[in-house]
Amino acid sequence: MSEEDIATEALLEYLNGCEAGIAAAKHVISQGKGLDKYDAGKIKWEAAEGPSGSYERSEDVNSVDFKLLVKDLQAHNGKLTRGDYFYWKFSKSAVVGRKKRK
């Protein structure tokens, strides 16, 4: 094997390592932002009516997904948008609301 082939092989190994590191870093960052932590579909939601129309609400405090959603909401000043839904936390209670985005 020539020196050029060895250098090319070493460079490819290095780049593969970098690529794996970047993928791992993206995963850690997305978890830190709450993107991979919970599944809102696993939370028990109830239909409700408010001054701005119909929405869904949950007090599913025994659900791990609910607790992680509340934590994510707290990190975003009580309001956030994920996927097709806008979520908010009611002040002074353990209730979370969600409404489908238009």
Secondary structure, DSSP 8 states (H G I E B T S, - for coil): --HHHHHHHHHHHHHHHHHHHHHHHHHHHHHHTTSSS--GGGS--EEEEETTEEEEEE--TT-HHHHHHHHHHHHTTTEEEETTEEEEE-TTSS-EEEEE--
